[in-house]
Amino acid sequence: GALDEGTIEMLGMFVDMTEPMIGKIQGTYDEKDFHALMELAHSLKGAARSACANILGNYAAELQTESENKKDRPDLIENITNEFARVKEEIANMKP
């Protein structure tokens, strides 16, 4: 079924708010700042889950745990970037 306009608008806001976060995650990862990465991953997890972007939320949760343990996971950064791009496209296609 089609989503109501309010829901689509909220998902659009999720994309606008999350996009800079994805960029920061990449930058923070490049600097190997695991503490900041853990905090960003935690924020992303909450945002993704509230937008029902569960795959993205799961990657973010995994990144949060791995960063806490100072584990270097370039694959997770790539997964998060790709999954966000997919979610963003999906949301863009919902707009009437």
C-alpha positions in Angstrom: 0.0 0.0 0.0 1.0 3.6 -0.6 2.4 5.5 2.3 0.7 8.7 3.4 2.4 12.0 2.6 3.5 12.6 6.2 5.4 9.3 6.2 7.1 10.1 2.9 8.0 13.5 4.2 9.5 12.0 7.4 11.5 9.6 5.3 12.8 12.5 3.2 13.9 14.2 6.4 15.6 11.0 7.5 17.7 11.1 4.3 18.5 14.8 4.7 19.6 14.3 8.3 21.5 11.1 7.7 23.4 12.0 4.6 25.9 14.3 6.4 26.3 11.5 9.1 27.3 9.0 6.4 30.0 11.4 5.2 31.2 11.9 8.8 31.4 8.1 9.3 33.6 7.8 6.3 35.9 10.7 7.4 36.0 9.5 11.0 36.9 6.0 9.8 39.7 7.4 7.6 41.1 9.1 10.7 40.7 5.8 12.7 38.9 7.7 15.4 37.1 4.7 16.9 35.4 6.6 19.7 33.8 9.1 17.4 32.9 6.3 15.0 31.2 4.4 17.7 29.1 7.5 18.6 28.2 8.2 15.0 27.3 4.5 14.5 25.0 4.7 17.5 23.2 7.8 16.1 22.9 6.2 12.7 21.4 3.0 14.3 18.7 5.0 16.0 17.9 7.1 13.0 17.8 4.1 10.6 15.6 2.0 12.9 13.1 4.8 13.4 12.9 5.1 9.6 12.5 1.3 9.4 15.7 1.1 7.4 16.5 -2.1 9.3 19.4 -3.4 7.2 21.2 0.0 7.6 20.3 -0.1 11.3 21.9 -3.6 11.6 25.1 -2.5 9.9 25.2 0.6 12.1 24.8 -1.6 15.2 27.6 -3.9 14.1 29.8 -0.9 13.4 29.1 0.5 16.9 30.2 -2.8 18.5 33.3 -3.2 16.2 34.4 0.4 16.9 33.9 -0.1 20.6 36.4 -3.0 20.3 38.6 -0.9 18.0 38.2 -3.3 15.1 38.9 -2.0 11.6 36.0 -2.9 9.3 36.3 -1.2 5.9 33.7 -3.7 4.6 31.1 -2.3 7.1 31.8 1.3 6.1 31.3 0.2 2.5 28.0 -1.6 3.4 26.7 1.4 5.2 27.5 3.7 2.3 25.9 1.4 -0.2 22.9 0.6 1.8 22.2 4.3 2.6 22.5 5.0 -1.2 19.9 2.3 -1.8 17.5 3.5 0.9 17.9 7.1 -0.4 17.0 6.0 -3.9 14.0 3.9 -2.7 12.7 6.9 -0.8 13.2 9.2 -3.7 11.1 6.9 -5.9 8.2 7.0 -3.4 7.6 10.7 -3.9 4.4 11.3 -5.9 
